[in-house]
Amino acid sequence: MQKVIALLILLFISASFAMAQDKIILKSGKELKVKIINLNPKDVTFIPEYSSDTVSLLREEITMLHYKTGIIIYLSGNEKQMPASTFSGSTPDSMYALGERDATLYYKGFKGAAIGTLITSFYIPWGLIPAIACSSTPPKAYNLGYKDKNLMENPEYYAGYTDKAYKIKKKKVWTNFGIGTGSTFVFIILLTTLTVLAYR
């Protein structure tokens, strides 16, 4: 029985890894299932499937990177290369933090969702529906507002930027929901009070 359970756990882990992995498409047409660690001006560093070793391939050998997040990066010999200073000395943690900082500065794509939530939240309880819908949907790529496409090619920076943008969007949406709902309650209380006073 224990062997069966262990086998099921192993199969589940393998299936999870297969569903949540990056892909590298080589110019030869071969597809590698990997976890991409870093993309820099010269090469791509990754961990191959069923391995714990870190491997690097020159950018010129690669046609495309397909991240599990859905982002796709096409590499070609004549593309604009990232300046070496962009990644030199940068750790994954620092790149993630840089992405968070830049999202705080540049991400403004929450305005449509926040304003829409504010307007609909005056209509209790219907305003709760768009608030939940907007706060549970990550920002679209075209709304991210990032300034440096080359930095967004770094997986850690991309994760930091998109995670922070999502947090900002959720905070703005629920803040506006609170403002709209609170204003409606104040209006109802004020109207009720005036009505009671008028009939005294």
Phi, psi and omega in degrees: 000317180297323179295321179295315179298316179298320179294318179297319178297317179297318178295321180294316179297317180297319180293321179296318180295320181295326182280332185242064180223160177271167177226143173241125178257118181277162178294339177285349182100349181288141179251127179252130175266119190213179164243112182285127181264315184202148175238121180230180187300336184254322186211180177239129179256135184205169174245118181294158176300140180062032179215158175243003181274144176272133183233150176235144175231142177295144179302326184292346178271352190247139176267317188208145171247130179238105182280153180296339178286348180107344180289138180238132179237123178265128179251137177214161185295334184256013180285160178291125182276149177286141176297141183301330182294341181299322185244351184296125178076006182268126176268162177307320180296318182290325178291322177297315179296322178296320177298318178297317180297316181293325177296322178298324182279319193251338185284115178233008185288359181280347191301318180299313180294320182292315181292318178300318178295319180300314182295313184286338182289348175291340181258087181288137357264011188297334180296340180293329183296306178294330179297315179293316182297314182291320183284341180264002180250119178297154179301142176288152183303321183286351178258358186292327175070021181292153185261339186233105180296325181297319178295324181293346176283345177278122186301322181289317177297315180301316180296316180297316182294310184290323178298314181293319179300319179296318179297318179298315180300312180299317181297315181295318181298311183287331174296313179293326175298317179297318179296312181297313181294317179299319179297322179295317179297318179298318179297316180296316180297316180296316180296318179297317180297315180295323179294316179298316181295325182292333182264006178277000000 
